[in-house]
Amino acid sequence: MSKFRALAFALAALPLSTLVLSSTATTAAAKDPELIIKVTNVRALDRADELSDGDFFARVTINGEKLESPVVKQDGSIKPDWVLSKKVKAGVVKVKLELIDKDLSVDDPVDINRVDNKRDLDFTVNTKTCRVLDFSPTYKCGAKITRAGKENKKAEVTFVVTVKK
């Protein structure tokens, strides 16, 4: 009897529950990664508000789900260390990063994108290769990414993207 045929007979003799448990253990081991966006620095490039300093917060949308940081009063450059994260399916994930000035009536988007008439940053993250795409250049996870707007009510933002598997 060949080794292959002997293995087939041995597997056939095993209880079905043993085979199912092995399959379940493999599935449980492959957990969904956590996508983490950490905003490390915000610097206003002009006045966010005419009469006062800005009250900034970050809004990150990951695969359609919005997450918001706490509000920080701006006095020059701030180092907020906002951490926004979400469990995602492995693969390519859509992300939008917005910087918002909190106001009493209507919150104002702050320009952090050098593209005309586009205030926020849209990009994708490949969680399998740990690459941040849609910027020039492409970044590896863990790299500091700095972007600044050029229109009225603009700021410079620095952030880091990581994937925790």
DSSP file (Angstrom, degrees, kcal/mol; ACC not computed):
  #  RESIDUE AA STRUCTURE BP1 BP2  ACC     N-H-->O    O-->H-N    N-H-->O    O-->H-N    TCO  KAPPA ALPHA  PHI   PSI    X-CA   Y-CA   Z-CA
    1    1 A M              0   0    0      0, 0.0     2,-0.0     0, 0.0     0, 0.0   0.000 360.0 360.0 360.0 135.2    0.0    0.0    0.0
    2    2 A S     >  -     0   0    0      1,-0.1     4,-2.1     4,-0.0     5,-0.2  -0.288 360.0-115.6 -73.0 160.4    1.4    3.4   -0.9
    3    3 A K  H  > S+     0   0    0      1,-0.2     4,-2.2     2,-0.2     5,-0.2   0.867 116.5  54.0 -63.3 -36.9    2.0    6.1    1.7
    4    4 A F  H  > S+     0   0    0      2,-0.2     4,-2.2     1,-0.2    -1,-0.2   0.927 109.5  46.5 -63.3 -45.4   -0.7    8.3    0.1
    5    5 A R  H  > S+     0   0    0      1,-0.2     4,-2.1     2,-0.2    -1,-0.2   0.878 111.4  52.0 -66.2 -37.5   -3.3    5.6    0.3
    6    6 A A  H  X S+     0   0    0     -4,-2.1     4,-2.1     2,-0.2    -1,-0.2   0.895 109.8  49.5 -65.1 -39.7   -2.3    4.8    3.9
    7    7 A L  H  X S+     0   0    0     -4,-2.2     4,-2.6     2,-0.2     5,-0.2   0.907 108.9  52.3 -64.5 -42.3   -2.7    8.5    4.8
    8    8 A A  H  X S+     0   0    0     -4,-2.2     4,-2.1     1,-0.2    -2,-0.2   0.911 110.7  47.3 -60.5 -43.7   -6.2    8.6    3.1
    9    9 A F  H  X S+     0   0    0     -4,-2.1     4,-1.4     2,-0.2    -1,-0.2   0.890 111.6  51.4 -64.8 -39.2   -7.3    5.6    5.2
   10   10 A A  H  X S+     0   0    0     -4,-2.1     4,-0.7     1,-0.2    -2,-0.2   0.908 111.5  46.7 -65.4 -42.2   -6.0    7.2    8.4
   11   11 A L  H >< S+     0   0    0     -4,-2.6     3,-0.9     1,-0.2    -1,-0.2   0.893 109.3  54.3 -65.9 -39.4   -7.8   10.4    7.7
   12   12 A A  H 3< S+     0   0    0     -4,-2.1    -1,-0.2     1,-0.2    -2,-0.2   0.805 105.2  55.1 -64.1 -28.8  -11.0    8.6    6.9
   13   13 A A  H 3< S+     0   0    0     -4,-1.4    -1,-0.2    -5,-0.1    -2,-0.2   0.669  88.1  97.9 -79.9 -16.7  -10.8    6.8   10.2
   14   14 A L  S << S-     0   0    0     -3,-0.9     2,-0.1    -4,-0.7     5,-0.0  -0.420  85.9-103.7 -70.9 146.0  -10.6   10.1   12.2
   15   15 A P    >>  -     0   0    0      0, 0.0     4,-1.1     0, 0.0     3,-0.9  -0.404  26.2-121.7 -65.6 147.5  -13.8   11.4   13.8
   16   16 A L  H 3> S+     0   0    0      1,-0.2     4,-2.3     2,-0.2     5,-0.2   0.843 109.7  63.9 -59.7 -35.5  -15.4   14.3   11.9
   17   17 A S  H 3> S+     0   0    0      1,-0.2     4,-2.3     2,-0.2    -1,-0.2   0.840  98.5  55.1 -61.1 -33.0  -15.2   16.5   15.0
   18   18 A T  H <> S+     0   0    0     -3,-0.9     4,-1.8     2,-0.2    -1,-0.2   0.920 109.3  46.4 -64.8 -43.9  -11.3   16.3   14.9
   19   19 A L  H  X S+     0   0    0     -4,-1.1     4,-1.7     2,-0.2    -2,-0.2   0.894 112.9  49.2 -66.8 -39.9  -11.2   17.6   11.3
   20   20 A V  H  X S+     0   0    0     -4,-2.3     4,-2.4     1,-0.2    -2,-0.2   0.908 109.0  52.5 -67.2 -42.0  -13.7   20.4   12.0
   21   21 A L  H  X S+     0   0    0     -4,-2.3     4,-2.4     1,-0.2    -1,-0.2   0.890 107.6  52.1 -61.5 -39.3  -11.7   21.5   15.1
   22   22 A S  H  X S+     0   0    0     -4,-1.8     4,-1.6     1,-0.2    -1,-0.2   0.909 110.7  47.9 -63.1 -41.2   -8.5   21.7   13.1
   23   23 A S  H  X S+     0   0    0     -4,-1.7     4,-1.9     1,-0.2    -2,-0.2   0.900 111.9  49.7 -65.6 -41.6  -10.2   23.9   10.5
   24   24 A T  H  X S+     0   0    0     -4,-2.4     4,-2.4     1,-0.2    -2,-0.2   0.889 107.8  53.5 -65.3 -40.5  -11.7   26.2   13.1
   25   25 A A  H  X S+     0   0    0     -4,-2.4     4,-1.5     1,-0.2    -1,-0.2   0.886 108.3  50.4 -62.9 -38.9   -8.3   26.6   14.9
   26   26 A T  H  X S+     0   0    0     -4,-1.6     4,-1.0     2,-0.2    -1,-0.2   0.911 111.1  48.6 -65.4 -42.6   -6.7   27.7   11.6
   27   27 A T  H >< S+     0   0    0     -4,-1.9     3,-0.5     1,-0.2    -2,-0.2   0.904 110.0  51.2 -64.6 -42.0   -9.5   30.2   11.0
   28   28 A A  H 3< S+     0   0    0     -4,-2.4    -1,-0.2     1,-0.2    -2,-0.2   0.822 104.2  58.8 -66.3 -30.2   -9.2   31.7   14.5
   29   29 A A  H 3< S+     0   0    0     -4,-1.5     2,-1.5     1,-0.2    -1,-0.2   0.805  91.9  71.7 -70.1 -28.3   -5.5   32.1   14.1
   30   30 A A  S << S-     0   0    0     -4,-1.0    -1,-0.2    -3,-0.5     2,-0.1  -0.640  76.6-178.0 -89.7  81.6   -5.9   34.4   11.0
   31   31 A K        -     0   0    0     -2,-1.5    -2,-0.1   134,-0.3    -3,-0.1  -0.396  33.0-100.4 -79.9 156.0   -7.2   37.5   12.9
   32   32 A D        -     0   0    0     -2,-0.1    57,-0.2     1,-0.1    -1,-0.1  -0.547  43.4-117.6 -71.1 139.1   -8.3   40.7   11.2
   33   33 A P        -     0   0    0      0, 0.0    55,-2.8     0, 0.0     2,-0.5  -0.321  17.9-124.3 -74.5 162.4   -5.6   43.4   11.4
   34   34 A E  E     -AB  87 164A   0    130,-2.8   130,-2.8    53,-0.2     2,-0.5  -0.944  16.8-147.7-107.8 124.7   -6.1   46.7   13.1
   35   35 A L  E     -AB  86 163A   0     51,-2.9    51,-1.9    -2,-0.5     2,-0.5  -0.819  17.9-167.0 -92.9 125.9   -5.5   49.8   11.1
   36   36 A I  E     -AB  85 162A   0    126,-2.9   126,-2.5    -2,-0.5     2,-0.5  -0.960  13.1-171.1-122.3 126.6   -4.1   52.6   13.2
   37   37 A I  E     -AB  84 161A   0     47,-3.0    47,-2.8    -2,-0.5     2,-0.6  -0.976   8.9-171.7-113.4 120.5   -3.8   56.3   12.2
   38   38 A K  E     -AB  83 160A   0    122,-2.7   122,-2.2    -2,-0.5     2,-0.7  -0.950  11.6-154.5-117.8 114.6   -1.8   58.4   14.6
   39   39 A V  E     +AB  82 159A   0     43,-2.3    43,-1.5    -2,-0.6    42,-0.6  -0.786  19.1 172.7 -87.6 116.4   -1.8   62.2   14.1
   40   40 A T  E     +     0   0A   0    118,-2.0     2,-0.3    -2,-0.7   119,-0.2   0.711  57.9  20.3-100.6 -23.8    1.4   63.4   15.7
   41   41 A N  E     - B   0 158A   0    117,-1.5   117,-2.5    38,-0.2     2,-0.4  -0.994  50.0-176.3-151.6 139.7    1.6   67.1   14.7
   42   42 A V  E     -CB  78 157A   0     36,-2.5    36,-3.1    -2,-0.3     2,-0.4  -0.996   8.2-178.0-134.2 129.6   -0.8   69.9   13.5
   43   43 A R  E     -CB  77 156A   0    113,-2.6   113,-2.8    -2,-0.4     2,-0.2  -0.968  22.8-135.2-132.0 117.4    0.5   73.4   12.6
   44   44 A A  E     - B   0 155A   0     32,-0.9   111,-0.3    -2,-0.4     3,-0.1  -0.508  12.0-167.1 -69.0 134.0   -1.9   76.1   11.6
   45   45 A L  S    S-     0   0    0    109,-2.4     2,-0.3    -2,-0.2   110,-0.2   0.522  75.0  -0.2-100.2  -9.5   -0.6   78.0    8.5
   46   46 A D  S    S-     0   0    0    108,-0.9     2,-0.3   106,-0.0    -1,-0.1  -0.901 105.7 -53.2-157.3-176.2   -3.1   80.8    8.9
   47   47 A R        -     0   0    0     -2,-0.3   106,-0.2     1,-0.2     3,-0.1  -0.491  34.7-165.7 -71.7 128.1   -5.9   81.7   11.3
   48   48 A A  S    S+     0   0    0     -2,-0.3     2,-0.3     1,-0.2    -1,-0.2   0.864  82.8  24.8 -76.1 -37.8   -8.5   79.0   11.7
   49   49 A D  S    S-     0   0    0      3,-0.7    -1,-0.2     1,-0.1     5,-0.1  -0.953  74.8-134.8-126.6 147.3  -10.8   81.5   13.3
   50   50 A E  S    S+     0   0    0     -2,-0.3    -1,-0.1     1,-0.2     3,-0.0   0.862 104.0  27.3 -68.6 -35.8  -10.9   85.3   12.9
   51   51 A L  S    S+     0   0    0      2,-0.1     2,-0.3     1,-0.1    -1,-0.2   0.543 126.1  19.1-107.1  -9.0  -11.3   86.1   16.6
   52   52 A S  S    S-     0   0    0      1,-0.0    -3,-0.7     0, 0.0    -4,-0.1  -0.931  85.2 -78.4-151.5 172.5   -9.6   83.2   18.4
   53   53 A D        -     0   0    0     -2,-0.3    22,-0.1     1,-0.1     2,-0.1  -0.323  59.7 -92.8 -69.3 160.7   -7.3   80.2   18.0
   54   54 A G        -     0   0    0     20,-0.1    20,-4.0    -5,-0.1     2,-0.6  -0.392  20.9-146.0 -75.3 153.8   -8.5   77.1   16.4
   55   55 A D  E     -E   73   0B   0     47,-0.3    47,-3.9    18,-0.3    18,-0.3  -0.903  33.0-166.9-116.8  96.3  -10.1   74.2   18.2
   56   56 A F  E     +EF  72 101B   0     16,-2.3    16,-2.9    -2,-0.6     2,-0.3  -0.558  20.2 166.7 -96.1 148.9   -8.9   71.2   16.1
   57   57 A F  E     - F   0 100B   0     43,-2.0    43,-3.0    14,-0.2     2,-0.4  -0.973  28.5-124.5-146.8 158.2   -9.9   67.6   15.9
   58   58 A A  E     - F   0  99B   0     12,-0.3    11,-2.5    -2,-0.3     2,-0.5  -0.811  14.5-162.5-103.0 142.9   -9.2   64.9   13.5
   59   59 A R  E     -GF  68  98B   0     39,-2.4    39,-2.6    -2,-0.4     2,-0.5  -0.993   8.5-172.5-122.6 123.6  -11.9   62.8   11.7
   60   60 A V  E     -GF  67  97B   0      7,-2.7     7,-2.7    -2,-0.5     2,-0.6  -0.969   7.6-161.2-117.3 128.9  -10.8   59.5   10.1
   61   61 A T  E     -GF  66  96B   0     35,-2.6    35,-1.9    -2,-0.5     2,-0.6  -0.951   8.5-173.6-110.1 119.7  -13.1   57.5    8.0
   62   62 A I  E >  S-GF  65  95B   0      3,-2.4     3,-2.1    -2,-0.6    33,-0.2  -0.958  73.8 -23.9-117.3 115.7  -12.0   53.9    7.5
   63   63 A N  T 3  S-     0   0    0     31,-2.5    -1,-0.2    -2,-0.6    32,-0.1   0.868 130.0 -47.3  48.6  41.3  -14.1   51.8    5.1
   64   64 A G  T 3  S+     0   0    0      1,-0.2     2,-0.5    30,-0.2    -1,-0.3   0.276 112.9 116.1  91.0 -11.6  -17.0   54.2    5.6
   65   65 A E  E <   -G   62   0B   0     -3,-2.1    -3,-2.4     2,-0.0     2,-0.4  -0.826  57.3-140.9 -97.4 125.4  -16.9   54.3    9.5
   66   66 A K  E     -G   61   0B   0     -2,-0.5     2,-0.4    -5,-0.2    -5,-0.2  -0.677  18.8-176.8 -90.0 134.1  -16.1   57.7   11.0
   67   67 A L  E     -G   60   0B   0     -7,-2.7    -7,-2.7    -2,-0.4     2,-0.4  -0.975   7.7-159.8-125.2 141.4  -13.9   58.0   14.0
   68   68 A E  E     -G   59   0B   0     -2,-0.4    -9,-0.2    -9,-0.2     3,-0.1  -0.956   7.3-141.4-127.8 144.6  -13.2   61.4   15.8
   69   69 A S        -     0   0    0    -11,-2.5     2,-0.0    -2,-0.4     3,-0.0  -0.387  38.7 -85.5 -87.0 170.6  -10.4   62.5   18.1
   70   70 A P        -     0   0    0      0, 0.0   -12,-0.3     0, 0.0     2,-0.3  -0.353  51.7 -99.5 -68.1 161.7  -10.8   64.8   21.1
   71   71 A V        -     0   0    0    -14,-0.1     2,-0.4    -3,-0.1   -14,-0.2  -0.678  36.6-166.6 -86.2 137.4  -10.7   68.6   20.4
   72   72 A V  E     -E   56   0B   0    -16,-2.9   -16,-2.3    -2,-0.3     2,-0.3  -0.993  21.7-124.8-126.5 130.3   -7.5   70.4   21.2
   73   73 A K  E     -E   55   0B   0     -2,-0.4     2,-0.5   -18,-0.3   -18,-0.3  -0.572  30.5-130.4 -73.3 131.7   -7.2   74.2   21.3
   74   74 A Q        +     0   0    0    -20,-4.0     2,-0.2    -2,-0.3   -20,-0.1  -0.709  35.4 165.0 -91.1 128.7   -4.5   75.4   18.9
   75   75 A D  S    S-     0   0    0     -2,-0.5     2,-0.4   -22,-0.1    -2,-0.0  -0.687  74.4 -53.7-137.4  81.4   -1.8   77.7   20.1
   76   76 A G  S    S+     0   0    0     -2,-0.2   -32,-0.9     2,-0.0     2,-0.4  -0.739 118.7   0.5  83.1-132.0    0.8   77.6   17.3
   77   77 A S  E    S-C   43   0A   0     -2,-0.4     2,-0.3   -34,-0.2   -34,-0.2  -0.740  72.3-162.6 -92.4 138.8    1.9   74.0   16.6
   78   78 A I  E     -C   42   0A   0    -36,-3.1   -36,-2.5    -2,-0.4    -4,-0.1  -0.903  18.3-154.0-121.0 151.9    0.3   71.2   18.6
   79   79 A K        +     0   0    0     -2,-0.3   -38,-0.2   -38,-0.2   -39,-0.1  -0.774  26.4 165.3-119.8  81.7    1.4   67.6   19.1
   80   80 A P        -     0   0    0      0, 0.0   -40,-0.2     0, 0.0    -1,-0.1   0.773  28.5-151.9 -76.1 -27.0   -1.9   65.9   19.8
   81   81 A D        -     0   0    0    -42,-0.6     2,-0.3     1,-0.2   -41,-0.2   0.915  24.4-177.4  50.4  46.8   -0.9   62.2   19.4
   82   82 A W  E     -A   39   0A   0    -43,-1.5   -43,-2.3   -13,-0.0     2,-0.5  -0.611   9.5-161.1 -72.6 130.9   -4.5   61.4   18.4
   83   83 A V  E     +A   38   0A   0     -2,-0.3     2,-0.5   -45,-0.2   -45,-0.2  -0.969  12.9 175.9-119.2 118.3   -4.8   57.6   17.8
   84   84 A L  E     +A   37   0A   0    -47,-2.8   -47,-3.0    -2,-0.5     2,-0.3  -0.987  12.6 167.1-123.3 126.6   -7.8   56.4   15.7
   85   85 A S  E     -A   36   0A   0     -2,-0.5     2,-0.3   -49,-0.2   -49,-0.2  -0.948  16.4-178.3-143.6 159.5   -8.0   52.8   14.9
   86   86 A K  E     -A   35   0A   0    -51,-1.9   -51,-2.9    -2,-0.3     2,-0.3  -0.975  32.6-113.6-156.5 139.9  -10.3   50.1   13.5
   87   87 A K  E     +A   34   0A   0     -2,-0.3     2,-0.3   -53,-0.3   -53,-0.2  -0.595  45.7 177.9 -70.7 136.4  -10.3   46.4   12.9
   88   88 A V        -     0   0    0    -55,-2.8     2,-0.2    -2,-0.3     3,-0.1  -0.894  34.8 -94.7-136.4 164.1  -10.4   45.7    9.1
   89   89 A K        -     0   0    0     -2,-0.3    38,-0.2   -57,-0.2   -57,-0.1  -0.590  55.4 -96.1 -74.7 144.1  -10.4   42.8    6.7
   90   90 A A  S    S+     0   0    0     -2,-0.2     2,-0.3    37,-0.1    -1,-0.1  -0.365  90.2  49.0 -62.1 139.6   -6.9   42.1    5.4
   91   91 A G  S    S-     0   0    0     -3,-0.1    36,-3.0     2,-0.0     2,-0.5  -0.954 102.2  -6.9 132.2-151.0   -6.3   43.7    2.0
   92   92 A V  E     - H   0 126B   0     -2,-0.3     2,-0.4    34,-0.2    34,-0.2  -0.718  61.7-168.8 -89.2 127.9   -6.8   47.2    0.6
   93   93 A V  E     - H   0 125B   0     32,-2.5    32,-2.3    -2,-0.5     2,-0.3  -0.954  17.3-131.7-121.6 132.4   -8.6   49.6    2.9
   94   94 A K  E     - H   0 124B   0     -2,-0.4   -31,-2.5    30,-0.2     2,-0.4  -0.669  28.3-176.2 -84.3 135.8  -10.0   53.1    2.0
   95   95 A V  E     -FH  62 123B   0     28,-3.0    28,-2.6    -2,-0.3     2,-0.4  -0.988  15.1-169.3-134.2 141.1   -9.1   55.9    4.4
   96   96 A K  E     -FH  61 122B   0    -35,-1.9   -35,-2.6    -2,-0.4     2,-0.5  -0.999   7.9-163.8-127.7 129.3  -10.1   59.6    4.6
   97   97 A L  E     +FH  60 121B   0     24,-2.8    24,-2.6    -2,-0.4     2,-0.4  -0.960  11.9 178.0-114.1 125.6   -8.3   62.0    7.0
   98   98 A E  E     -F   59   0B   0    -39,-2.6   -39,-2.4    -2,-0.5     2,-0.5  -0.957  20.8-150.7-125.1 144.6   -9.9   65.3    7.8
   99   99 A L  E     -FI  58 110B   0     11,-0.6    11,-3.1    -2,-0.4     2,-0.4  -0.977  23.7-167.9-111.3 127.5   -8.8   68.1   10.1
  100  100 A I  E     -FI  57 109B   0    -43,-3.0   -43,-2.0    -2,-0.5     2,-0.7  -0.916  21.0-141.9-122.1 140.6  -11.7   70.1   11.5
  101  101 A D  E     -FI  56 108B   0      7,-3.3     7,-2.5    -2,-0.4     2,-0.4  -0.915  28.0-134.0 -98.2 115.9  -12.0   73.4   13.4
  102  102 A K        +     0   0    0    -47,-3.9     2,-0.3    -2,-0.7   -47,-0.3  -0.560  32.1 175.4 -73.5 124.5  -14.7   73.0   16.0
  103  103 A D        -     0   0    0     -2,-0.4     4,-0.1     1,-0.1   -49,-0.0  -0.845  41.6-113.8-125.9 164.3  -17.0   76.0   16.1
  104  104 A L  S    S+     0   0    0     -2,-0.3     3,-0.1     2,-0.1    -1,-0.1   0.897 111.0  20.1 -64.5 -41.0  -20.2   76.8   18.0
  105  105 A S  S    S+     0   0    0      1,-0.3     2,-0.4    -3,-0.0    -1,-0.1   0.926 134.0   4.9 -95.0 -67.3  -22.4   76.8   14.9
  106  106 A V  S    S-     0   0    0     -4,-0.0    -1,-0.3     0, 0.0     2,-0.2  -0.980  70.2-125.8-126.6 128.5  -20.8   74.9   12.1
  107  107 A D        -     0   0    0     -2,-0.4    -5,-0.2    -3,-0.1    -3,-0.0  -0.507  28.8-139.6 -70.4 138.0  -17.5   72.9   12.2
  108  108 A D  E     -I  101   0B   0     -7,-2.5    -7,-3.3    -2,-0.2     2,-0.2  -0.857   6.6-128.5-105.7 130.6  -15.1   74.1    9.5
  109  109 A P  E     -I  100   0B   0      0, 0.0     2,-0.4     0, 0.0    -9,-0.2  -0.554  23.2-140.6 -71.3 140.2  -12.9   71.7    7.4
  110  110 A V  E     -I   99   0B   0    -11,-3.1     2,-0.6    -2,-0.2   -11,-0.6  -0.843  20.5-112.4-102.6 138.8   -9.3   72.8    7.4
  111  111 A D  B     +l  154   0C   0     42,-2.6    44,-2.4    -2,-0.4    38,-1.0  -0.601  50.1 151.5 -76.8 115.7   -7.3   72.5    4.2
  112  112 A I        +     0   0    0      7,-2.6     2,-0.5    -2,-0.6    45,-0.2   0.177  51.4  86.0-122.9  12.6   -4.6   69.8    4.6
  113  113 A N        -     0   0    0      5,-0.3    37,-0.6     6,-0.2     5,-0.3  -0.963  64.4-150.8-120.7 128.0   -4.4   68.8    0.9
  114  114 A R  S    S+     0   0    0     -2,-0.5     2,-0.3    35,-0.2    35,-0.1   0.572  71.3 101.1 -74.5  -7.0   -2.3   70.6   -1.7
  115  115 A V  S >  S-     0   0    0      3,-0.3     3,-1.4     1,-0.1    35,-0.2  -0.627  87.0-102.9 -78.1 134.0   -4.7   69.8   -4.4
  116  116 A D  T 3  S+     0   0    0     -2,-0.3    -1,-0.1     1,-0.3    -2,-0.1  -0.261  99.9   5.4 -58.1 139.8   -7.0   72.7   -5.3
  117  117 A N  T 3  S+     0   0    0      1,-0.1     2,-0.4    -4,-0.1    -1,-0.3   0.742 105.9 104.7  58.4  28.4  -10.6   72.5   -4.0
  118  118 A K    <   +     0   0    0     -3,-1.4    -5,-0.3    -5,-0.3    -3,-0.3  -0.902  39.5 172.8-139.0 107.1   -9.8   69.3   -2.0
  119  119 A R        +     0   0    0     -2,-0.4    -7,-2.6    -8,-0.1    -6,-0.2   0.783  58.9  56.0 -90.9 -29.6   -9.4   69.9    1.8
  120  120 A D  S    S-     0   0    0     -9,-0.2     2,-0.5    -8,-0.1   -22,-0.2  -0.414  80.8-112.7 -99.8 176.1   -9.1   66.3    3.1
  121  121 A L  E     -H   97   0B   0    -24,-2.6   -24,-2.8    -2,-0.1     2,-0.5  -0.951  24.7-169.9-114.3 122.3   -6.8   63.4    2.3
  122  122 A D  E     +H   96   0B   0     -2,-0.5     2,-0.3   -26,-0.2   -26,-0.2  -0.944  24.3 142.6-109.1 128.7   -8.1   60.3    0.6
  123  123 A F  E     -H   95   0B   0    -28,-2.6   -28,-3.0    -2,-0.5     2,-0.3  -0.953  38.2-125.4-153.9 170.6   -5.7   57.3    0.5
  124  124 A T  E     -HJ  94 133B   0      9,-0.8     9,-3.0    -2,-0.3     2,-0.4  -0.897  12.0-150.7-122.4 155.1   -5.7   53.5    0.7
  125  125 A V  E     -HJ  93 132B   0    -32,-2.3   -32,-2.5    -2,-0.3     2,-0.9  -0.993   7.9-148.1-125.9 126.8   -3.7   51.2    2.9
  126  126 A N  E  >> -HJ  92 131B   0      5,-2.6     4,-1.6    -2,-0.4     5,-1.3  -0.845  11.9-168.8 -91.3 107.5   -2.7   47.7    1.8
  127  127 A T  T  45S+     0   0    0    -36,-3.0    -1,-0.2    -2,-0.9   -35,-0.1   0.714  82.4  56.5 -73.0 -19.6   -2.7   45.8    5.2
  128  128 A K  T  45S+     0   0    0    -37,-0.2    -1,-0.2     1,-0.1   -36,-0.1   0.901 121.5  25.1 -77.5 -41.8   -1.0   42.7    3.6
  129  129 A T  T  45S-     0   0    0      2,-0.1    -2,-0.2   -38,-0.1    12,-0.2   0.521 102.7-128.3 -98.1  -7.9    2.1   44.6    2.3
  130  130 A C  T  <5 +     0   0    0     -4,-1.6    11,-2.2     1,-0.2     2,-0.4   0.957  57.0 145.5  56.5  56.1    1.8   47.5    4.8
  131  131 A R  E   < -JK 126 140B   0     -5,-1.3    -5,-2.6     9,-0.2     2,-0.6  -0.964  47.4-141.2-123.8 140.6    1.9   50.2    2.2
  132  132 A V  E     -JK 125 139B   0      7,-3.3     7,-2.0    -2,-0.4     3,-0.3  -0.911  33.1-168.5-100.5 116.0    0.2   53.6    2.2
  133  133 A L  E     +J  124   0B   0     -9,-3.0    -9,-0.8    -2,-0.6     3,-0.1  -0.457  51.8  51.4-104.8 171.6   -1.0   54.2   -1.4
  134  134 A D  S    S+     0   0    0      1,-0.3     2,-0.3   -11,-0.2    -1,-0.2   0.516  87.5  96.6  78.7   9.8   -2.4   57.2   -3.4
  135  135 A F  S    S-     0   0    0     -3,-0.3    -1,-0.3     2,-0.1   -12,-0.0  -0.832  84.7 -96.7-114.1 161.7    0.4   59.6   -2.4
  136  136 A S  S    S+     0   0    0     -2,-0.3     2,-0.2    -3,-0.1    -3,-0.0  -0.929 113.2  28.6-116.4 105.3    3.5   60.4   -4.3
  137  137 A P  S    S-     0   0    0      0, 0.0     2,-0.3     0, 0.0    -2,-0.1   0.449  96.8-122.0 -90.2 178.4    5.6   58.6   -3.1
  138  138 A T        -     0   0    0     -2,-0.2     2,-0.3    -4,-0.1    -5,-0.2  -0.662  33.0-145.1 -77.7 139.3    4.1   55.4   -1.7
  139  139 A Y  E     -K  132   0B   0     -7,-2.0    -7,-3.3    -2,-0.3     2,-0.2  -0.781   5.0-129.1-109.1 151.7    4.9   55.1    2.0
  140  140 A K  E >   -K  131   0B   0     -2,-0.3     3,-1.8    -9,-0.2    -9,-0.2  -0.639  45.3 -87.5 -85.8 154.0    5.7   52.1    4.1
  141  141 A C  T 3  S+     0   0    0    -11,-2.2    21,-0.2    -2,-0.2    -1,-0.1  -0.343 116.2  33.7 -57.5 143.4    3.7   51.7    7.4
  142  142 A G  T 3  S+     0   0    0     19,-2.7    -1,-0.2     1,-0.3     2,-0.2   0.229  87.8 125.2  93.2 -13.8    5.4   53.5   10.2
  143  143 A A    <   -     0   0    0     -3,-1.8    18,-0.6    18,-0.2     2,-0.4  -0.536  66.9-114.5 -78.5 144.2    6.7   56.3    8.0
  144  144 A K  E     -D  160   0A   0     -2,-0.2     2,-0.5    16,-0.1    16,-0.2  -0.664  31.0-162.1 -76.6 129.5    5.9   59.9    9.0
  145  145 A I  E     -D  159   0A   0     14,-2.9    14,-2.5    -2,-0.4     2,-0.5  -0.966   5.7-170.6-115.5 126.1    3.6   61.5    6.3
  146  146 A T  E     +D  158   0A   0     -2,-0.5     2,-0.3    12,-0.2    12,-0.2  -0.972   9.1 170.0-120.8 130.5    3.3   65.3    6.2
  147  147 A R  E     -D  157   0A   0     10,-2.4    10,-3.0    -2,-0.5     2,-0.3  -0.981   8.9-169.1-136.8 148.1    0.8   67.1    4.1
  148  148 A A  E     -D  156   0A   0     -2,-0.3   -36,-0.2     8,-0.2     8,-0.2  -0.990  15.2-132.5-139.5 146.5   -0.3   70.8    4.0
  149  149 A G        -     0   0    0      6,-1.8   -35,-0.2   -38,-1.0     5,-0.1  -0.364   4.4-159.5 -87.3 173.3   -3.0   72.7    2.3
  150  150 A K        +     0   0    0    -37,-0.6     2,-0.1   -35,-0.2     4,-0.1   0.376  61.6  85.4-134.6  -0.4   -2.6   76.0    0.4
  151  151 A E  S    S-     0   0    0    -38,-0.2   -40,-0.1     1,-0.2    -2,-0.1  -0.392  94.5 -57.2 -95.8 178.2   -6.1   77.5    0.4
  152  152 A N  S    S+     0   0    0      1,-0.2   -41,-0.3    -2,-0.1    -1,-0.2  -0.202 123.3  24.4 -55.4 143.1   -7.7   79.7    3.1
  153  153 A K  S    S+     0   0    0   -106,-0.2   -42,-2.6     1,-0.2     2,-0.3   0.991  93.2 166.4  61.4  64.0   -7.9   78.2    6.6
  154  154 A K  B     +l  111   0C   0    -44,-0.2  -109,-2.4    -5,-0.1  -108,-0.9  -0.727  17.9 175.3-114.2 158.1   -4.9   75.8    6.0
  155  155 A A  E     -B   44   0A   0    -44,-2.4    -6,-1.8  -111,-0.3     2,-0.5  -0.959  28.9-119.3-150.9 166.4   -2.7   73.7    8.2
  156  156 A E  E     -BD  43 148A   0   -113,-2.8  -113,-2.6    -2,-0.3     2,-0.4  -0.949  30.0-167.9-110.6 133.6    0.1   71.2    8.0
  157  157 A V  E     -BD  42 147A   0    -10,-3.0   -10,-2.4    -2,-0.5     2,-0.4  -0.965   8.9-163.4-124.7 139.5   -0.6   67.7    9.5
  158  158 A T  E     +BD  41 146A   0   -117,-2.5  -118,-2.0    -2,-0.4  -117,-1.5  -0.985  21.2 163.1-120.4 132.4    1.8   64.9   10.2
  159  159 A F  E     -BD  39 145A   0    -14,-2.5   -14,-2.9    -2,-0.4     2,-0.4  -0.950  27.2-141.6-145.8 163.7    0.6   61.4   10.8
  160  160 A V  E     -BD  38 144A   0   -122,-2.2  -122,-2.7    -2,-0.3     2,-0.5  -0.991  10.5-152.1-129.7 135.5    1.7   57.8   10.9
  161  161 A V  E     +B   37   0A   0    -18,-0.6   -19,-2.7    -2,-0.4     2,-0.3  -0.928  21.0 171.9-107.9 129.6   -0.1   54.7    9.5
  162  162 A T  E     -B   36   0A   0   -126,-2.5  -126,-2.9    -2,-0.5     2,-0.5  -0.949  23.0-146.9-133.2 157.9    0.5   51.3   11.1
  163  163 A V  E     -B   35   0A   0     -2,-0.3     2,-0.7  -128,-0.2  -128,-0.2  -0.989   8.8-159.5-125.6 121.4   -1.1   47.9   10.8
  164  164 A K  E      B   34   0A   0   -130,-2.8  -130,-2.8    -2,-0.5    -2,-0.0  -0.895 360.0 360.0-103.1 116.7   -1.2   45.6   13.9
  165  165 A K              0   0    0     -2,-0.7  -134,-0.3  -132,-0.2    -1,-0.1   0.447 360.0 360.0 -95.1 360.0   -1.7   42.0   12.9
